């Protein structure tokens, strides 16, 4: 019986980790699309900052390289 509980906990941890990875991937692709918009002059970096801050993230602008971000 205990092995079933351990198995369930392990499955939940794997599911949570998989979910976190999917969220990070979606965030990355959303950010990349927005940076494409910035490069095209369609949106501002201020908008990107606000969008990220709303989700609890921020870019380190001191080490920011638009071309590098867009190619990864």
Helices and strands as residue ranges (DSSP letters): H 2-39, H 45-54, G 61-63, H 66-71
